[in-house]
Amino acid sequence: METSPAVYVVRAARESDSASVARLHRLVVRRCLPYLPELHTPEDDLGFFANVVFSEGDVWVADAGEVVGYCWRQPGWVRHLYVHPSYQGKGIGSALLGAALDANKELRLWTFQRNEAARAFYAKRGFREIGQTDDDNEEKEPDVLLHWMRSWPA
């Protein structure tokens, strides 16, 4: 994967992007969240992305000649936002999240408590912590619920 140019377009994902998004997701989790257990096979991932992610919400991708980031959205929620490690810090996550912010008056999302980079990324964009769990997820990893509103009450 080429890493120097940050030239990309954010677009609605096509069904044909499903496998690329699944592979990207696996790569980002393995490299950026190594503390998470590996619970699924690559084949499981392909099925999940094709049959759940791409059918239960909107998927947007950052395309730089290949998929280098994606955001899975459902009404009022960001379910996933992942950017290839070589492309992080180039505005791709901001662009993908910005499209979700533009389309909603408020959003919620979960991230892992240990994922300090994600927590800082979202805090910088106006998300506030509204809840935590100890390990109430498939990964058995404590997480945090974040909330964003276009106009926070005074």
CNS distance restraints for C-alpha pairs under 8 A (distance, minus, plus):
assign (resid   3 and name CA) (resid  86 and name CA) 5.58 0.50 0.50
assign (resid   3 and name CA) (resid  87 and name CA) 6.32 0.50 0.50
assign (resid   6 and name CA) (resid  64 and name CA) 7.56 0.50 0.50
assign (resid   6 and name CA) (resid  87 and name CA) 7.16 0.50 0.50
assign (resid   6 and name CA) (resid  90 and name CA) 6.07 0.50 0.50
assign (resid   7 and name CA) (resid  64 and name CA) 5.98 0.50 0.50
assign (resid   8 and name CA) (resid  62 and name CA) 5.99 0.50 0.50
assign (resid   8 and name CA) (resid  63 and name CA) 5.15 0.50 0.50
assign (resid   8 and name CA) (resid  64 and name CA) 4.23 0.50 0.50
assign (resid   8 and name CA) (resid  65 and name CA) 7.56 0.50 0.50
assign (resid   8 and name CA) (resid  92 and name CA) 7.99 0.50 0.50
assign (resid   9 and name CA) (resid  62 and name CA) 5.50 0.50 0.50
assign (resid   9 and name CA) (resid  63 and name CA) 5.23 0.50 0.50
assign (resid   9 and name CA) (resid  64 and name CA) 6.62 0.50 0.50
assign (resid  10 and name CA) (resid  60 and name CA) 6.77 0.50 0.50
assign (resid  10 and name CA) (resid  61 and name CA) 5.58 0.50 0.50
assign (resid  10 and name CA) (resid  62 and name CA) 4.48 0.50 0.50
assign (resid  10 and name CA) (resid  63 and name CA) 6.29 0.50 0.50
assign (resid  10 and name CA) (resid  95 and name CA) 7.19 0.50 0.50
assign (resid  10 and name CA) (resid  96 and name CA) 6.77 0.50 0.50
assign (resid  11 and name CA) (resid  60 and name CA) 5.60 0.50 0.50
assign (resid  11 and name CA) (resid  61 and name CA) 5.60 0.50 0.50
assign (resid  11 and name CA) (resid  62 and name CA) 6.60 0.50 0.50
assign (resid  11 and name CA) (resid  63 and name CA) 7.42 0.50 0.50
assign (resid  12 and name CA) (resid  58 and name CA) 7.60 0.50 0.50
assign (resid  12 and name CA) (resid  59 and name CA) 6.18 0.50 0.50
assign (resid  12 and name CA) (resid  60 and name CA) 4.42 0.50 0.50
assign (resid  12 and name CA) (resid  61 and name CA) 6.26 0.50 0.50
assign (resid  13 and name CA) (resid  17 and name CA) 6.15 0.50 0.50
assign (resid  13 and name CA) (resid  18 and name CA) 8.00 0.50 0.50
assign (resid  13 and name CA) (resid  58 and name CA) 7.90 0.50 0.50
assign (resid  13 and name CA) (resid  59 and name CA) 5.42 0.50 0.50
assign (resid  13 and name CA) (resid  60 and name CA) 4.99 0.50 0.50
assign (resid  13 and name CA) (resid  61 and name CA) 5.64 0.50 0.50
assign (resid  14 and name CA) (resid  18 and name CA) 7.42 0.50 0.50
assign (resid  15 and name CA) (resid  50 and name CA) 7.72 0.50 0.50
assign (resid  15 and name CA) (resid  54 and name CA) 7.04 0.50 0.50
assign (resid  17 and name CA) (resid  21 and name CA) 6.11 0.50 0.50
assign (resid  17 and name CA) (resid  67 and name CA) 7.72 0.50 0.50
assign (resid  18 and name CA) (resid  22 and name CA) 6.20 0.50 0.50
assign (resid  18 and name CA) (resid  46 and name CA) 7.38 0.50 0.50
assign (resid  18 and name CA) (resid  49 and name CA) 6.04 0.50 0.50
assign (resid  18 and name CA) (resid  50 and name CA) 5.63 0.50 0.50
assign (resid  18 and name CA) (resid  54 and name CA) 7.00 0.50 0.50
assign (resid  19 and name CA) (resid  23 and name CA) 6.19 0.50 0.50
assign (resid  19 and name CA) (resid  46 and name CA) 5.86 0.50 0.50
assign (resid  19 and name CA) (resid  49 and name CA) 7.42 0.50 0.50
assign (resid  19 and name CA) (resid  50 and name CA) 7.44 0.50 0.50
assign (resid  20 and name CA) (resid  24 and name CA) 6.09 0.50 0.50
assign (resid  20 and name CA) (resid  67 and name CA) 6.48 0.50 0.50
assign (resid  21 and name CA) (resid  25 and name CA) 6.06 0.50 0.50
assign (resid  21 and name CA) (resid  49 and name CA) 7.53 0.50 0.50
assign (resid  21 and name CA) (resid  67 and name CA) 6.84 0.50 0.50
assign (resid  21 and name CA) (resid  69 and name CA) 7.84 0.50 0.50
assign (resid  21 and name CA) (resid  70 and name CA) 6.91 0.50 0.50
assign (resid  22 and name CA) (resid  26 and name CA) 6.37 0.50 0.50
assign (resid  22 and name CA) (resid  45 and name CA) 5.84 0.50 0.50
assign (resid  22 and name CA) (resid  46 and name CA) 5.63 0.50 0.50
assign (resid  22 and name CA) (resid  49 and name CA) 5.92 0.50 0.50
assign (resid  23 and name CA) (resid  27 and name CA) 6.23 0.50 0.50
assign (resid  23 and name CA) (resid  42 and name CA) 7.56 0.50 0.50
assign (resid  23 and name CA) (resid  45 and name CA) 7.83 0.50 0.50
assign (resid  23 and name CA) (resid  46 and name CA) 7.76 0.50 0.50
assign (resid  24 and name CA) (resid  28 and name CA) 6.14 0.50 0.50
assign (resid  24 and name CA) (resid  67 and name CA) 7.65 0.50 0.50
assign (resid  24 and name CA) (resid  68 and name CA) 7.22 0.50 0.50
assign (resid  24 and name CA) (resid  69 and name CA) 7.51 0.50 0.50
assign (resid  24 and name CA) (resid  82 and name CA) 7.96 0.50 0.50
assign (resid  24 and name CA) (resid  83 and name CA) 7.89 0.50 0.50
assign (resid  24 and name CA) (resid  84 and name CA) 6.70 0.50 0.50
assign (resid  25 and name CA) (resid  29 and name CA) 6.16 0.50 0.50
assign (resid  25 and name CA) (resid  82 and name CA) 6.63 0.50 0.50
assign (resid  26 and name CA) (resid  30 and name CA) 6.12 0.50 0.50
assign (resid  26 and name CA) (resid  42 and name CA) 7.57 0.50 0.50
assign (resid  26 and name CA) (resid  45 and name CA) 7.74 0.50 0.50
assign (resid  27 and name CA) (resid  31 and name CA) 6.15 0.50 0.50
assign (resid  27 and name CA) (resid  84 and name CA) 7.57 0.50 0.50
assign (resid  28 and name CA) (resid  32 and name CA) 5.57 0.50 0.50
assign (resid  28 and name CA) (resid  33 and name CA) 7.40 0.50 0.50
assign (resid  28 and name CA) (resid  82 and name CA) 6.84 0.50 0.50
assign (resid  28 and name CA) (resid  83 and name CA) 7.00 0.50 0.50
assign (resid  28 and name CA) (resid  84 and name CA) 5.89 0.50 0.50
assign (resid  28 and name CA) (resid  85 and name CA) 6.49 0.50 0.50
assign (resid  29 and name CA) (resid  33 and name CA) 4.94 0.50 0.50
assign (resid  29 and name CA) (resid  34 and name CA) 6.75 0.50 0.50
assign (resid  29 and name CA) (resid  36 and name CA) 7.70 0.50 0.50
assign (resid  30 and name CA) (resid  34 and name CA) 5.21 0.50 0.50
assign (resid  30 and name CA) (resid  36 and name CA) 7.90 0.50 0.50
assign (resid  31 and name CA) (resid  85 and name CA) 7.57 0.50 0.50
assign (resid  32 and name CA) (resid  85 and name CA) 7.37 0.50 0.50
assign (resid  33 and name CA) (resid 115 and name CA) 7.50 0.50 0.50
assign (resid  36 and name CA) (resid 139 and name CA) 6.41 0.50 0.50
assign (resid  36 and name CA) (resid 141 and name CA) 7.52 0.50 0.50
assign (resid  37 and name CA) (resid 139 and name CA) 6.36 0.50 0.50
assign (resid  39 and name CA) (resid 139 and name CA) 7.65 0.50 0.50
assign (resid  40 and name CA) (resid  44 and name CA) 5.68 0.50 0.50
assign (resid  40 and name CA) (resid  45 and name CA) 6.64 0.50 0.50
assign (resid  41 and name CA) (resid  45 and name CA) 6.38 0.50 0.50
assign (resid  42 and name CA) (resid  46 and name CA) 6.33 0.50 0.50
assign (resid  43 and name CA) (resid  47 and name CA) 6.41 0.50 0.50
assign (resid  44 and name CA) (resid  48 and name CA) 6.14 0.50 0.50
assign (resid  45 and name CA) (resid  49 and name CA) 6.11 0.50 0.50
assign (resid  46 and name CA) (resid  50 and name CA) 6.07 0.50 0.50
assign (resid  47 and name CA) (resid  51 and name CA) 5.73 0.50 0.50
assign (resid  47 and name CA) (resid  52 and name CA) 7.79 0.50 0.50
assign (resid  48 and name CA) (resid  52 and name CA) 5.26 0.50 0.50
assign (resid  48 and name CA) (resid  53 and name CA) 6.53 0.50 0.50
assign (resid  49 and name CA) (resid  53 and name CA) 4.66 0.50 0.50
assign (resid  49 and name CA) (resid  54 and name CA) 5.92 0.50 0.50
assign (resid  50 and name CA) (resid  54 and name CA) 5.50 0.50 0.50
assign (resid  50 and name CA) (resid  55 and name CA) 7.28 0.50 0.50
assign (resid  51 and name CA) (resid  55 and name CA) 6.00 0.50 0.50
assign (resid  52 and name CA) (resid  56 and name CA) 5.58 0.50 0.50
assign (resid  53 and name CA) (resid  57 and name CA) 6.62 0.50 0.50
assign (resid  53 and name CA) (resid  58 and name CA) 7.97 0.50 0.50
assign (resid  53 and name CA) (resid  59 and name CA) 7.51 0.50 0.50
assign (resid  53 and name CA) (resid  72 and name CA) 6.93 0.50 0.50
assign (resid  54 and name CA) (resid  58 and name CA) 6.90 0.50 0.50
assign (resid  54 and name CA) (resid  59 and name CA) 6.53 0.50 0.50
assign (resid  56 and name CA) (resid  74 and name CA) 7.30 0.50 0.50
assign (resid  57 and name CA) (resid  72 and name CA) 6.75 0.50 0.50
assign (resid  57 and name CA) (resid  73 and name CA) 5.58 0.50 0.50
assign (resid  57 and name CA) (resid  74 and name CA) 4.69 0.50 0.50
assign (resid  57 and name CA) (resid  75 and name CA) 7.65 0.50 0.50
assign (resid  58 and name CA) (resid  72 and name CA) 5.76 0.50 0.50
assign (resid  58 and name CA) (resid  73 and name CA) 5.12 0.50 0.50
assign (resid  58 and name CA) (resid  74 and name CA) 6.35 0.50 0.50
assign (resid  59 and name CA) (resid  70 and name CA) 6.85 0.50 0.50
assign (resid  59 and name CA) (resid  71 and name CA) 5.62 0.50 0.50
assign (resid  59 and name CA) (resid  72 and name CA) 4.44 0.50 0.50
assign (resid  59 and name CA) (resid  73 and name CA) 6.20 0.50 0.50
assign (resid  60 and name CA) (resid  70 and name CA) 5.53 0.50 0.50
assign (resid  60 and name CA) (resid  71 and name CA) 5.23 0.50 0.50
assign (resid  60 and name CA) (resid  72 and name CA) 6.56 0.50 0.50
assign (resid  60 and name CA) (resid  96 and name CA) 7.07 0.50 0.50
assign (resid  61 and name CA) (resid  67 and name CA) 6.35 0.50 0.50
assign (resid  61 and name CA) (resid  68 and name CA) 7.44 0.50 0.50
assign (resid  61 and name CA) (resid  69 and name CA) 5.55 0.50 0.50
assign (resid  61 and name CA) (resid  70 and name CA) 4.20 0.50 0.50
assign (resid  61 and name CA) (resid  71 and name CA) 6.39 0.50 0.50
assign (resid  61 and name CA) (resid  96 and name CA) 7.31 0.50 0.50
assign (resid  62 and name CA) (resid  67 and name CA) 5.79 0.50 0.50
assign (resid  62 and name CA) (resid  68 and name CA) 5.65 0.50 0.50
assign (resid  62 and name CA) (resid  69 and name CA) 4.90 0.50 0.50
assign (resid  62 and name CA) (resid  70 and name CA) 6.08 0.50 0.50
assign (resid  62 and name CA) (resid  92 and name CA) 6.70 0.50 0.50
assign (resid  62 and name CA) (resid  96 and name CA) 7.20 0.50 0.50
assign (resid  63 and name CA) (resid  67 and name CA) 4.66 0.50 0.50
assign (resid  63 and name CA) (resid  68 and name CA) 6.07 0.50 0.50
assign (resid  63 and name CA) (resid  69 and name CA) 7.39 0.50 0.50
assign (resid  64 and name CA) (resid  68 and name CA) 6.56 0.50 0.50
assign (resid  68 and name CA) (resid  83 and name CA) 5.88 0.50 0.50
assign (resid  68 and name CA) (resid  84 and name CA) 5.28 0.50 0.50
assign (resid  68 and name CA) (resid  87 and name CA) 6.95 0.50 0.50
assign (resid  69 and name CA) (resid  81 and name CA) 7.49 0.50 0.50
assign (resid  69 and name CA) (resid  82 and name CA) 5.51 0.50 0.50
assign (resid  69 and name CA) (resid  83 and name CA) 4.03 0.50 0.50
assign (resid  69 and name CA) (resid  84 and name CA) 5.98 0.50 0.50
assign (resid  69 and name CA) (resid  92 and name CA) 6.86 0.50 0.50
assign (resid  69 and name CA) (resid  93 and name CA) 7.23 0.50 0.50
assign (resid  69 and name CA) (resid  96 and name CA) 7.90 0.50 0.50
assign (resid  70 and name CA) (resid  80 and name CA) 7.57 0.50 0.50
assign (resid  70 and name CA) (resid  81 and name CA) 5.76 0.50 0.50
assign (resid  70 and name CA) (resid  82 and name CA) 5.60 0.50 0.50
assign (resid  70 and name CA) (resid  83 and name CA) 6.56 0.50 0.50
assign (resid  70 and name CA) (resid  96 and name CA) 6.98 0.50 0.50
assign (resid  71 and name CA) (resid  78 and name CA) 7.13 0.50 0.50
assign (resid  71 and name CA) (resid  79 and name CA) 7.51 0.50 0.50
assign (resid  71 and name CA) (resid  80 and name CA) 5.41 0.50 0.50
assign (resid  71 and name CA) (resid  81 and name CA) 4.37 0.50 0.50
assign (resid  71 and name CA) (resid  82 and name CA) 6.66 0.50 0.50
assign (resid  71 and name CA) (resid  96 and name CA) 6.17 0.50 0.50
assign (resid  71 and name CA) (resid  97 and name CA) 7.31 0.50 0.50
assign (resid  72 and name CA) (resid  78 and name CA) 6.12 0.50 0.50
assign (resid  72 and name CA) (resid  79 and name CA) 5.41 0.50 0.50
assign (resid  72 and name CA) (resid  80 and name CA) 5.02 0.50 0.50
assign (resid  72 and name CA) (resid  81 and name CA) 6.58 0.50 0.50
assign (resid  73 and name CA) (resid  77 and name CA) 5.77 0.50 0.50
assign (resid  73 and name CA) (resid  78 and name CA) 4.64 0.50 0.50
assign (resid  73 and name CA) (resid  79 and name CA) 5.65 0.50 0.50
assign (resid  73 and name CA) (resid  80 and name CA) 7.24 0.50 0.50
assign (resid  73 and name CA) (resid 100 and name CA) 7.31 0.50 0.50
assign (resid  74 and name CA) (resid  78 and name CA) 6.42 0.50 0.50
assign (resid  74 and name CA) (resid  79 and name CA) 7.00 0.50 0.50
assign (resid  75 and name CA) (resid 104 and name CA) 7.94 0.50 0.50
assign (resid  76 and name CA) (resid 104 and name CA) 6.63 0.50 0.50
assign (resid  76 and name CA) (resid 106 and name CA) 6.11 0.50 0.50
assign (resid  76 and name CA) (resid 107 and name CA) 4.64 0.50 0.50
assign (resid  76 and name CA) (resid 108 and name CA) 6.27 0.50 0.50
assign (resid  77 and name CA) (resid 107 and name CA) 5.10 0.50 0.50
assign (resid  77 and name CA) (resid 108 and name CA) 4.87 0.50 0.50
assign (resid  77 and name CA) (resid 109 and name CA) 5.76 0.50 0.50
assign (resid  78 and name CA) (resid 100 and name CA) 7.59 0.50 0.50
assign (resid  78 and name CA) (resid 107 and name CA) 6.83 0.50 0.50
assign (resid  78 and name CA) (resid 108 and name CA) 6.40 0.50 0.50
assign (resid  78 and name CA) (resid 109 and name CA) 5.26 0.50 0.50
assign (resid  79 and name CA) (resid 109 and name CA) 6.25 0.50 0.50
assign (resid  79 and name CA) (resid 110 and name CA) 7.44 0.50 0.50
assign (resid  81 and name CA) (resid  93 and name CA) 7.18 0.50 0.50
assign (resid  81 and name CA) (resid  96 and name CA) 7.68 0.50 0.50
assign (resid  81 and name CA) (resid  97 and name CA) 7.61 0.50 0.50
assign (resid  82 and name CA) (resid  93 and name CA) 7.25 0.50 0.50
assign (resid  83 and name CA) (resid  87 and name CA) 6.54 0.50 0.50
assign (resid  83 and name CA) (resid  88 and name CA) 6.03 0.50 0.50
assign (resid  83 and name CA) (resid  92 and name CA) 7.03 0.50 0.50
assign (resid  83 and name CA) (resid  93 and name CA) 6.33 0.50 0.50
assign (resid  84 and name CA) (resid  88 and name CA) 6.36 0.50 0.50
assign (resid  87 and name CA) (resid  92 and name CA) 7.34 0.50 0.50
assign (resid  88 and name CA) (resid  92 and name CA) 6.97 0.50 0.50
assign (resid  88 and name CA) (resid  93 and name CA) 7.32 0.50 0.50
assign (resid  89 and name CA) (resid  93 and name CA) 7.94 0.50 0.50
assign (resid  91 and name CA) (resid  95 and name CA) 6.06 0.50 0.50
assign (resid  92 and name CA) (resid  96 and name CA) 6.17 0.50 0.50
assign (resid  93 and name CA) (resid  97 and name CA) 6.00 0.50 0.50
assign (resid  94 and name CA) (resid  98 and name CA) 5.69 0.50 0.50
assign (resid  95 and name CA) (resid  99 and name CA) 6.32 0.50 0.50
assign (resid  96 and name CA) (resid 100 and name CA) 6.75 0.50 0.50
assign (resid  97 and name CA) (resid 101 and name CA) 6.16 0.50 0.50
assign (resid  98 and name CA) (resid 102 and name CA) 6.02 0.50 0.50
assign (resid  99 and name CA) (resid 103 and name CA) 6.38 0.50 0.50
assign (resid 100 and name CA) (resid 104 and name CA) 6.41 0.50 0.50
assign (resid 101 and name CA) (resid 105 and name CA) 7.24 0.50 0.50
assign (resid 101 and name CA) (resid 106 and name CA) 7.46 0.50 0.50
assign (resid 101 and name CA) (resid 107 and name CA) 7.39 0.50 0.50
assign (resid 101 and name CA) (resid 150 and name CA) 7.87 0.50 0.50
assign (resid 104 and name CA) (resid 150 and name CA) 7.92 0.50 0.50
assign (resid 105 and name CA) (resid 149 and name CA) 5.90 0.50 0.50
assign (resid 105 and name CA) (resid 150 and name CA) 5.22 0.50 0.50
assign (resid 105 and name CA) (resid 151 and name CA) 7.95 0.50 0.50
assign (resid 106 and name CA) (resid 147 and name CA) 7.32 0.50 0.50
assign (resid 106 and name CA) (resid 148 and name CA) 5.32 0.50 0.50
assign (resid 106 and name CA) (resid 149 and name CA) 4.18 0.50 0.50
assign (resid 106 and name CA) (resid 150 and name CA) 5.99 0.50 0.50
assign (resid 107 and name CA) (resid 147 and name CA) 5.76 0.50 0.50
assign (resid 107 and name CA) (resid 148 and name CA) 5.14 0.50 0.50
assign (resid 107 and name CA) (resid 149 and name CA) 6.59 0.50 0.50
assign (resid 108 and name CA) (resid 145 and name CA) 7.01 0.50 0.50
assign (resid 108 and name CA) (resid 146 and name CA) 5.51 0.50 0.50
assign (resid 108 and name CA) (resid 147 and name CA) 4.44 0.50 0.50
assign (resid 108 and name CA) (resid 148 and name CA) 6.34 0.50 0.50
assign (resid 109 and name CA) (resid 145 and name CA) 5.82 0.50 0.50
assign (resid 109 and name CA) (resid 146 and name CA) 5.34 0.50 0.50
assign (resid 109 and name CA) (resid 147 and name CA) 6.69 0.50 0.50
assign (resid 110 and name CA) (resid 143 and name CA) 6.59 0.50 0.50
assign (resid 110 and name CA) (resid 144 and name CA) 5.60 0.50 0.50
assign (resid 110 and name CA) (resid 145 and name CA) 4.61 0.50 0.50
assign (resid 110 and name CA) (resid 146 and name CA) 6.14 0.50 0.50
assign (resid 111 and name CA) (resid 115 and name CA) 6.91 0.50 0.50
assign (resid 111 and name CA) (resid 118 and name CA) 7.13 0.50 0.50
assign (resid 111 and name CA) (resid 119 and name CA) 7.26 0.50 0.50
assign (resid 111 and name CA) (resid 143 and name CA) 5.53 0.50 0.50
assign (resid 111 and name CA) (resid 144 and name CA) 5.54 0.50 0.50
assign (resid 111 and name CA) (resid 145 and name CA) 6.75 0.50 0.50
assign (resid 111 and name CA) (resid 146 and name CA) 7.77 0.50 0.50
assign (resid 112 and name CA) (resid 141 and name CA) 6.79 0.50 0.50
assign (resid 112 and name CA) (resid 142 and name CA) 5.98 0.50 0.50
assign (resid 112 and name CA) (resid 143 and name CA) 3.97 0.50 0.50
assign (resid 112 and name CA) (resid 144 and name CA) 5.98 0.50 0.50
assign (resid 113 and name CA) (resid 119 and name CA) 7.75 0.50 0.50
assign (resid 113 and name CA) (resid 141 and name CA) 7.95 0.50 0.50
assign (resid 113 and name CA) (resid 142 and name CA) 5.72 0.50 0.50
assign (resid 113 and name CA) (resid 143 and name CA) 4.62 0.50 0.50
assign (resid 113 and name CA) (resid 144 and name CA) 5.62 0.50 0.50
assign (resid 114 and name CA) (resid 142 and name CA) 7.73 0.50 0.50
assign (resid 114 and name CA) (resid 143 and name CA) 7.75 0.50 0.50
assign (resid 115 and name CA) (resid 119 and name CA) 6.33 0.50 0.50
assign (resid 116 and name CA) (resid 120 and name CA) 6.06 0.50 0.50
assign (resid 117 and name CA) (resid 121 and name CA) 6.10 0.50 0.50
assign (resid 118 and name CA) (resid 122 and name CA) 6.17 0.50 0.50
assign (resid 119 and name CA) (resid 123 and name CA) 6.03 0.50 0.50
assign (resid 120 and name CA) (resid 124 and name CA) 6.06 0.50 0.50
assign (resid 121 and name CA) (resid 125 and name CA) 6.72 0.50 0.50
assign (resid 122 and name CA) (resid 126 and name CA) 6.55 0.50 0.50
assign (resid 122 and name CA) (resid 127 and name CA) 5.38 0.50 0.50
assign (resid 123 and name CA) (resid 127 and name CA) 4.85 0.50 0.50
assign (resid 123 and name CA) (resid 128 and name CA) 6.40 0.50 0.50
assign (resid 126 and name CA) (resid 148 and name CA) 6.08 0.50 0.50
assign (resid 126 and name CA) (resid 149 and name CA) 7.90 0.50 0.50
assign (resid 127 and name CA) (resid 146 and name CA) 5.81 0.50 0.50
assign (resid 127 and name CA) (resid 147 and name CA) 5.13 0.50 0.50
assign (resid 127 and name CA) (resid 148 and name CA) 4.47 0.50 0.50
assign (resid 127 and name CA) (resid 149 and name CA) 7.75 0.50 0.50
assign (resid 128 and name CA) (resid 146 and name CA) 5.32 0.50 0.50
assign (resid 128 and name CA) (resid 147 and name CA) 5.21 0.50 0.50
assign (resid 128 and name CA) (resid 148 and name CA) 6.37 0.50 0.50
assign (resid 129 and name CA) (resid 144 and name CA) 6.84 0.50 0.50
assign (resid 129 and name CA) (resid 145 and name CA) 5.90 0.50 0.50
assign (resid 129 and name CA) (resid 146 and name CA) 4.52 0.50 0.50
assign (resid 129 and name CA) (resid 147 and name CA) 6.38 0.50 0.50
assign (resid 130 and name CA) (resid 144 and name CA) 7.67 0.50 0.50
assign (resid 130 and name CA) (resid 145 and name CA) 5.70 0.50 0.50
assign (resid 130 and name CA) (resid 146 and name CA) 5.75 0.50 0.50
assign (resid 130 and name CA) (resid 147 and name CA) 6.58 0.50 0.50
assign (resid 131 and name CA) (resid 144 and name CA) 5.73 0.50 0.50
assign (resid 131 and name CA) (resid 145 and name CA) 4.93 0.50 0.50
assign (resid 131 and name CA) (resid 146 and name CA) 7.23 0.50 0.50
assign (resid 132 and name CA) (resid 142 and name CA) 7.25 0.50 0.50
assign (resid 132 and name CA) (resid 143 and name CA) 5.69 0.50 0.50
assign (resid 132 and name CA) (resid 144 and name CA) 4.27 0.50 0.50
assign (resid 132 and name CA) (resid 145 and name CA) 5.91 0.50 0.50
assign (resid 133 and name CA) (resid 142 and name CA) 5.47 0.50 0.50
assign (resid 133 and name CA) (resid 143 and name CA) 5.47 0.50 0.50
assign (resid 133 and name CA) (resid 144 and name CA) 6.44 0.50 0.50
assign (resid 134 and name CA) (resid 140 and name CA) 7.96 0.50 0.50
assign (resid 134 and name CA) (resid 141 and name CA) 7.00 0.50 0.50
assign (resid 134 and name CA) (resid 142 and name CA) 4.42 0.50 0.50
assign (resid 134 and name CA) (resid 143 and name CA) 6.83 0.50 0.50
assign (resid 135 and name CA) (resid 139 and name CA) 7.52 0.50 0.50
assign (resid 135 and name CA) (resid 140 and name CA) 4.35 0.50 0.50
assign (resid 135 and name CA) (resid 141 and name CA) 4.58 0.50 0.50
assign (resid 135 and name CA) (resid 142 and name CA) 4.30 0.50 0.50
assign (resid 135 and name CA) (resid 143 and name CA) 6.87 0.50 0.50
assign (resid 136 and name CA) (resid 140 and name CA) 6.13 0.50 0.50
assign (resid 136 and name CA) (resid 141 and name CA) 7.36 0.50 0.50
assign (resid 136 and name CA) (resid 142 and name CA) 7.08 0.50 0.50
assign (resid 136 and name CA) (resid 143 and name CA) 8.00 0.50 0.50
assign (resid 137 and name CA) (resid 141 and name CA) 6.73 0.50 0.50
assign (resid 137 and name CA) (resid 142 and name CA) 7.91 0.50 0.50
